[in-house]
Amino acid sequence: MKQPIFTGRNVPISELAKATGKSAQFIRVGLQQGVLNFGFAIHQSSDHAYSYYCPDKLVWEQTGYFKGMSDEEDGSNETS
């Protein structure tokens, strides 16, 4: 299998949910609890918000899913 060209793109939670057939909430909680190992959930200060980083290479290694960055995407982090 040919390896994709990785850019470090942050794969959005919504895209991961669609690709895996799971809800976005399932993905977020799995990352927060460390159960899903294709990204990171970083707790933001004293509030209940998290930032998520799911690099394209790690997502591909753990799930086999890959989609390259389009011109419209800027790779910004998704928070919740």
CYANA upper distance limits for C-alpha pairs under 8 A (distance plus 0.5 A):
  4 PRO  CA     66 PHE  CA      8.04
  5 ILE  CA     68 GLY  CA      8.41
  6 PHE  CA     56 ASP  CA      6.85
  6 PHE  CA     57 LYS  CA      6.35
  6 PHE  CA     68 GLY  CA      8.24
  7 THR  CA     56 ASP  CA      7.66
  7 THR  CA     57 LYS  CA      8.49
  8 GLY  CA     55 PRO  CA      5.65
  8 GLY  CA     56 ASP  CA      6.15
  8 GLY  CA     57 LYS  CA      7.28
  9 ARG  CA     54 CYS  CA      8.37
  9 ARG  CA     55 PRO  CA      6.02
  9 ARG  CA     56 ASP  CA      5.91
  9 ARG  CA     69 MET  CA      7.44
  9 ARG  CA     75 GLY  CA      5.91
 10 ASN  CA     53 TYR  CA      6.21
 10 ASN  CA     54 CYS  CA      5.62
 10 ASN  CA     55 PRO  CA      5.27
 10 ASN  CA     56 ASP  CA      6.73
 10 ASN  CA     75 GLY  CA      6.04
 10 ASN  CA     76 SER  CA      7.45
 10 ASN  CA     77 ASN  CA      6.96
 11 VAL  CA     15 GLU  CA      7.20
 11 VAL  CA     16 LEU  CA      7.39
 11 VAL  CA     53 TYR  CA      7.95
 11 VAL  CA     54 CYS  CA      5.87
 11 VAL  CA     55 PRO  CA      6.63
 11 VAL  CA     56 ASP  CA      6.45
 11 VAL  CA     59 VAL  CA      8.33
 11 VAL  CA     75 GLY  CA      8.25
 12 PRO  CA     16 LEU  CA      6.89
 12 PRO  CA     54 CYS  CA      7.83
 12 PRO  CA     77 ASN  CA      8.07
 12 PRO  CA     78 GLU  CA      6.82
 13 ILE  CA     17 ALA  CA      6.60
 13 ILE  CA     24 ALA  CA      6.46
 13 ILE  CA     27 ILE  CA      7.38
 13 ILE  CA     28 ARG  CA      7.83
 13 ILE  CA     52 TYR  CA      8.33
 13 ILE  CA     78 GLU  CA      7.80
 14 SER  CA     18 LYS  CA      6.82
 14 SER  CA     24 ALA  CA      6.24
 15 GLU  CA     19 ALA  CA      6.63
 16 LEU  CA     20 THR  CA      6.52
 16 LEU  CA     24 ALA  CA      8.13
 16 LEU  CA     27 ILE  CA      8.09
 17 ALA  CA     21 GLY  CA      6.20
 17 ALA  CA     22 LYS  CA      5.46
 17 ALA  CA     23 SER  CA      5.79
 17 ALA  CA     24 ALA  CA      5.61
 17 ALA  CA     27 ILE  CA      7.13
 18 LYS  CA     22 LYS  CA      7.30
 18 LYS  CA     23 SER  CA      8.17
 19 ALA  CA     65 TYR  CA      7.77
 22 LYS  CA     26 PHE  CA      6.83
 22 LYS  CA     27 ILE  CA      7.57
 23 SER  CA     27 ILE  CA      7.04
 24 ALA  CA     28 ARG  CA      6.70
 25 GLN  CA     29 VAL  CA      6.59
 26 PHE  CA     30 GLY  CA      6.51
 27 ILE  CA     31 LEU  CA      6.66
 27 ILE  CA     36 LEU  CA      8.00
 28 ARG  CA     32 GLN  CA      6.63
 28 ARG  CA     41 ALA  CA      8.09
 28 ARG  CA     52 TYR  CA      8.39
 29 VAL  CA     33 GLN  CA      6.56
 30 GLY  CA     34 GLY  CA      6.52
 30 GLY  CA     35 VAL  CA      5.51
 30 GLY  CA     36 LEU  CA      5.56
 31 LEU  CA     35 VAL  CA      6.68
 31 LEU  CA     36 LEU  CA      5.69
 31 LEU  CA     37 ASN  CA      7.51
 31 LEU  CA     38 PHE  CA      8.46
 31 LEU  CA     39 GLY  CA      7.02
 31 LEU  CA     40 PHE  CA      6.45
 31 LEU  CA     41 ALA  CA      6.06
 32 GLN  CA     40 PHE  CA      7.90
 32 GLN  CA     41 ALA  CA      5.64
 32 GLN  CA     42 ILE  CA      8.23
 34 GLY  CA     40 PHE  CA      8.40
 37 ASN  CA     62 GLN  CA      7.65
 38 PHE  CA     54 CYS  CA      6.56
 38 PHE  CA     55 PRO  CA      8.11
 38 PHE  CA     58 LEU  CA      5.78
 38 PHE  CA     59 VAL  CA      5.33
 38 PHE  CA     61 GLU  CA      8.40
 38 PHE  CA     62 GLN  CA      6.37
 38 PHE  CA     63 THR  CA      8.19
 39 GLY  CA     52 TYR  CA      7.63
 39 GLY  CA     53 TYR  CA      6.00
 39 GLY  CA     54 CYS  CA      4.49
 39 GLY  CA     55 PRO  CA      7.09
 39 GLY  CA     58 LEU  CA      7.49
 39 GLY  CA     59 VAL  CA      7.64
 40 PHE  CA     52 TYR  CA      6.11
 40 PHE  CA     53 TYR  CA      5.69
 40 PHE  CA     54 CYS  CA      6.80
 41 ALA  CA     50 TYR  CA      6.60
 41 ALA  CA     51 SER  CA      6.23
 41 ALA  CA     52 TYR  CA      5.14
 41 ALA  CA     53 TYR  CA      7.17
 42 ILE  CA     50 TYR  CA      5.83
 42 ILE  CA     51 SER  CA      5.65
 42 ILE  CA     52 TYR  CA      6.79
 43 HIS  CA     48 HIS  CA      7.75
 43 HIS  CA     49 ALA  CA      6.73
 43 HIS  CA     50 TYR  CA      5.00
 43 HIS  CA     51 SER  CA      7.08
 44 GLN  CA     48 HIS  CA      7.54
 44 GLN  CA     49 ALA  CA      6.00
 44 GLN  CA     50 TYR  CA      5.90
 44 GLN  CA     51 SER  CA      7.46
 49 ALA  CA     79 THR  CA      7.80
 49 ALA  CA     80 SER  CA      6.16
 50 TYR  CA     79 THR  CA      6.49
 50 TYR  CA     80 SER  CA      6.18
 51 SER  CA     77 ASN  CA      7.55
 51 SER  CA     78 GLU  CA      6.81
 51 SER  CA     79 THR  CA      4.97
 51 SER  CA     80 SER  CA      7.00
 52 TYR  CA     77 ASN  CA      7.16
 52 TYR  CA     78 GLU  CA      6.60
 52 TYR  CA     79 THR  CA      6.74
 53 TYR  CA     77 ASN  CA      7.08
 53 TYR  CA     78 GLU  CA      8.22
 54 CYS  CA     58 LEU  CA      7.50
 54 CYS  CA     59 VAL  CA      6.96
 55 PRO  CA     59 VAL  CA      6.73
 56 ASP  CA     60 TRP  CA      6.61
 56 ASP  CA     66 PHE  CA      7.18
 56 ASP  CA     67 LYS  CA      8.42
 57 LYS  CA     61 GLU  CA      6.60
 57 LYS  CA     66 PHE  CA      8.49
 58 LEU  CA     62 GLN  CA      6.62
 59 VAL  CA     63 THR  CA      6.22
 59 VAL  CA     64 GLY  CA      7.51
 59 VAL  CA     65 TYR  CA      6.92
 59 VAL  CA     66 PHE  CA      7.81
 60 TRP  CA     64 GLY  CA      4.86
 60 TRP  CA     65 TYR  CA      5.31
 60 TRP  CA     66 PHE  CA      6.00
 69 MET  CA     73 GLU  CA      6.72
 69 MET  CA     75 GLY  CA      8.35
